[in-house]
Amino acid sequence: MHRGMNVEDEVYEMAKEIKKAIQIEVVLFDRGFGWGVIYKLQQLNLKYIVFWKKQGTWYKKYFTEMKDGEFCEIKKNYKYNCDKSIDNSDD
């Protein structure tokens, strides 16, 4: 991508084109992709996994009791603002 390009819009357009060509079960994103990408994937009704950055402490309670090999699903409500005018940072 070129500097100044909107990551969310690019991901949306790529996923939309790929979805036309093949059936997608789930998409996987590494750390660094945030709420904007999630918002766009939800618009396409795509299931996703995003490795989240270790920021704050809100997530720790979910992992303290887990054993090796276990997994969990965390659903978190969040309001995404395209213009980033409202701070939604959560611990």
Contacts in CASP RR format, 6 or more apart in sequence:
PFRMAT RR
TARGET T0000
AUTHOR 0000-0000-0000
METHOD contacts of the structure
MODEL  1
MHRGMNVEDEVYEMAKEIKKAIQIEVVLFDRGFGWGVIYKLQQLNLKYIV
FWKKQGTWYKKYFTEMKDGEFCEIKKNYKYNCDKSIDNSDD
1 7 0 8 1.000
1 10 0 8 1.000
7 33 0 8 1.000
7 36 0 8 1.000
7 37 0 8 1.000
8 36 0 8 1.000
8 37 0 8 1.000
8 39 0 8 1.000
8 40 0 8 1.000
8 82 0 8 1.000
9 40 0 8 1.000
11 33 0 8 1.000
11 37 0 8 1.000
11 40 0 8 1.000
11 41 0 8 1.000
12 40 0 8 1.000
12 41 0 8 1.000
12 43 0 8 1.000
12 44 0 8 1.000
15 24 0 8 1.000
15 27 0 8 1.000
15 40 0 8 1.000
15 41 0 8 1.000
15 44 0 8 1.000
15 46 0 8 1.000
16 44 0 8 1.000
18 24 0 8 1.000
19 44 0 8 1.000
19 46 0 8 1.000
24 46 0 8 1.000
25 47 0 8 1.000
26 46 0 8 1.000
26 47 0 8 1.000
26 48 0 8 1.000
26 49 0 8 1.000
27 41 0 8 1.000
27 46 0 8 1.000
27 47 0 8 1.000
27 48 0 8 1.000
27 49 0 8 1.000
28 48 0 8 1.000
28 49 0 8 1.000
28 50 0 8 1.000
29 37 0 8 1.000
29 48 0 8 1.000
29 49 0 8 1.000
29 50 0 8 1.000
29 51 0 8 1.000
30 51 0 8 1.000
31 51 0 8 1.000
31 52 0 8 1.000
31 53 0 8 1.000
32 53 0 8 1.000
33 50 0 8 1.000
34 50 0 8 1.000
35 78 0 8 1.000
35 80 0 8 1.000
35 88 0 8 1.000
36 80 0 8 1.000
36 82 0 8 1.000
37 48 0 8 1.000
37 50 0 8 1.000
38 48 0 8 1.000
38 50 0 8 1.000
38 80 0 8 1.000
39 80 0 8 1.000
41 48 0 8 1.000
52 59 0 8 1.000
56 91 0 8 1.000
57 91 0 8 1.000
58 90 0 8 1.000
58 91 0 8 1.000
59 74 0 8 1.000
62 72 0 8 1.000
62 74 0 8 1.000
63 72 0 8 1.000
66 72 0 8 1.000
76 90 0 8 1.000
78 88 0 8 1.000
78 90 0 8 1.000
79 86 0 8 1.000
79 88 0 8 1.000
80 88 0 8 1.000
81 88 0 8 1.000
END
